[in-house]
Every structure is written in structure tokens, then in C-alpha cells.
Amino acid sequence: MKTYSSLKNSPFSILFLQKLLIMQTSKYIDILFYTAAFVTFGGIIMHISAEPTGWKLVTLGASGMLLIRLFKMFPKHKNNPKPKYNRLPMYQLLSSSALILAAYFMFKESNTWGAAVLFSAIMEFYISLRLQKENK
């Protein structure tokens, strides 16, 4: 007779399927984030080459990045329903918001969009260095 502890890790248990679903969802969210970042980068390149629709791609990609980062701030466990208000996720939100601001400046045909993109790039670089230290 199988006990609960032996069924807990079997491929047919609900806990195993929930863990697998969370892992798959996390992988797809990461793919969506990289796609949004690529769309944002493509929009910036289009705007530099004087394409009039570049700001639309930047808006689409930056909004996707912002929504995915908001989604990742909230935990997936029911026993801890509070979002993580740490410093680095807030910096990530600020960086994505700066890209949306850059899209607004592109729409208004102002040259200030470069400063917003530069600010976002510096923030992303800082975040990547801090995440390396936290993961060690």
C-alpha cells in the first residue's frame, strides 16, 4: 500500500502537476519578457532610422515588460499573499516606466527620448550587477 509521502512525488499527484505548471509558466513568462525587450529594441532602431511607427513598437514592448515585471512581483503561493516590495523589483518597474516615457517622447518627436532610454539602460545594468550579488 502506498503512503501519502510516496504519492507526493509521483508524476500523477496534484502537487507535482502544480510544480510543473509553475515551472512551465515561469519559462513562458521569461520568453514573453525577452520578446517584449526585443520588440522595444526593434522600435528604438526603427525610430533612429526615421521610421514613423517606431514609437508604437517601443510602447508595445515597454508595456509588455512593465506588465510582466508587475506580474512577477506578486507571489504564487497562497500562504504569502503580500507582494515583494524589495528595492530591485521597484528599480525594474522604474526602468520599464522610463521606456514608456521614452516612447512618449518619440511620439511627441522630442529628442529627450534618448535620455530616458539611457536612464533605463543604466538602471538595467545596475540591476543585473545587484542580482548577481544576491544570487551568490
TORGULO-518275 format. One record per residue (C-alpha): residue in one letter; z, y, x. Coordinates in pm, whole numbers. Example, Ala and Ser with C-alpha at 12.3 -4.5 7.8 and 13.67 -1.06 7.14 Angstrom:
ATOM   r        w        v        u
ATOM   a      780     -450     1230
ATOM   s      714     -106     1367
//
This chain:
ATOM   r        w        v        u
ATOM   m        0        0        0
ATOM   k      -95      339      134
ATOM   t      166      609      157
ATOM   y      117      979      100
ATOM   s      125     1055      471
ATOM   s     -166      817      537
ATOM   l     -365      962      245
ATOM   k     -305     1319      355
ATOM   n     -558     1297      640
ATOM   s     -808     1068      470
ATOM   p    -1154     1210      405
ATOM   f    -1102     1178       29
ATOM   s     -784     1378       -1
ATOM   i     -784     1721     -160
ATOM   l     -607     1880      138
ATOM   f     -876     1753      374
ATOM   l    -1150     1889      147
ATOM   q     -975     2226      124
ATOM   k     -952     2250      503
ATOM   l    -1317     2154      534
ATOM   l    -1418     2416      276
ATOM   i    -1221     2688      457
ATOM   m    -1385     2591      788
ATOM   q    -1734     2594      632
ATOM   t    -1668     2925      456
ATOM   s    -1547     3082      780
ATOM   k    -1862     2967      957
ATOM   y    -2087     3112      687
ATOM   i    -1894     3440      685
ATOM   d    -1941     3469     1061
ATOM   i    -2315     3406     1019
ATOM   l    -2329     3674      748
ATOM   f    -2144     3918      974
ATOM   y    -2384     3861     1264
ATOM   t    -2678     3903     1026
ATOM   a    -2534     4233      898
ATOM   a    -2483     4353     1256
ATOM   f    -2843     4257     1340
ATOM   v    -2972     4445     1032
ATOM   t    -2768     4750     1137
ATOM   f    -2909     4735     1489
ATOM   g    -3262     4698     1349
ATOM   g    -3208     5003     1128
ATOM   i    -3095     5208     1426
ATOM   i    -3404     5103     1622
ATOM   m    -3624     5191     1322
ATOM   h    -3462     5533     1294
ATOM   i    -3514     5601     1664
ATOM   s    -3881     5514     1624
ATOM   a    -3906     5773     1341
ATOM   e    -3933     5518     1060
ATOM   p    -3813     5683      736
ATOM   t    -3639     5371      600
ATOM   g    -3413     5308      899
ATOM   w    -3109     5464      735
ATOM   k    -3138     5219      445
ATOM   l    -3107     4921      677
ATOM   v    -2815     5082      858
ATOM   t    -2641     5140      524
ATOM   l    -2705     4782      412
ATOM   g    -2586     4628      739
ATOM   a    -2283     4852      783
ATOM   s    -2175     4795      424
ATOM   g    -2201     4422      478
ATOM   m    -1994     4445      794
ATOM   l    -1731     4653      616
ATOM   l    -1708     4413      321
ATOM   i    -1681     4108      545
ATOM   r    -1407     4272      751
ATOM   l    -1219     4360      432
ATOM   f    -1256     4000      318
ATOM   k    -1119     3871      648
ATOM   m     -814     4098      629
ATOM   f     -675     3910      330
ATOM   p     -518     3571      400
ATOM   k     -643     3249      246
ATOM   h     -300     3094      191
ATOM   k     -108     3130     -132
ATOM   n      232     3137       38
ATOM   n      146     3458      225
ATOM   p      -38     3687      -20
ATOM   k        2     4010      178
ATOM   p     -294     4134      382
ATOM   k     -266     4168      757
ATOM   y     -221     4536      833
ATOM   n     -236     4500     1207
ATOM   r     -383     4760     1432
ATOM   l     -702     4577     1534
ATOM   p     -831     4498     1182
ATOM   m     -780     4864     1094
ATOM   y     -982     4963     1401
ATOM   q    -1255     4724     1289
ATOM   l    -1264     4891      948
ATOM   l    -1280     5232     1117
ATOM   s    -1569     5115     1333
ATOM   s    -1767     4988     1032
ATOM   s    -1690     5309      844
ATOM   a    -1831     5508     1137
ATOM   l    -2159     5316     1099
ATOM   i    -2173     5409      731
ATOM   l    -2112     5770      836
ATOM   a    -2399     5737     1084
ATOM   a    -2624     5617      801
ATOM   y    -2527     5924      600
ATOM   f    -2618     6149      893
ATOM   m    -2950     5964      926
ATOM   f    -3017     6025      557
ATOM   k    -2944     6398      599
ATOM   e    -3171     6399      907
ATOM   s    -2895     6530     1128
ATOM   n    -2873     6440     1496
ATOM   t    -2500     6378     1465
ATOM   w    -2562     6014     1374
ATOM   g    -2573     5929     1745
ATOM   a    -2212     6040     1791
ATOM   a    -2100     5817     1502
ATOM   v    -2286     5518     1647
ATOM   l    -2138     5591     1991
ATOM   f    -1788     5608     1841
ATOM   s    -1845     5276     1664
ATOM   a    -1974     5113     1983
ATOM   i    -1674     5233     2185
ATOM   m    -1437     5106     1916
ATOM   e    -1611     4766     1910
ATOM   f    -1588     4744     2289
ATOM   y    -1216     4827     2279
ATOM   i    -1158     4572     2002
ATOM   s    -1337     4300     2196
ATOM   l    -1117     4363     2500
ATOM   r     -797     4363     2291
ATOM   l     -895     4043     2108
ATOM   q     -948     3868     2441
ATOM   k     -592     3960     2543
ATOM   e     -446     3847     2207
ATOM   n     -627     3513     2215
ATOM   k     -492     3418     2559
//
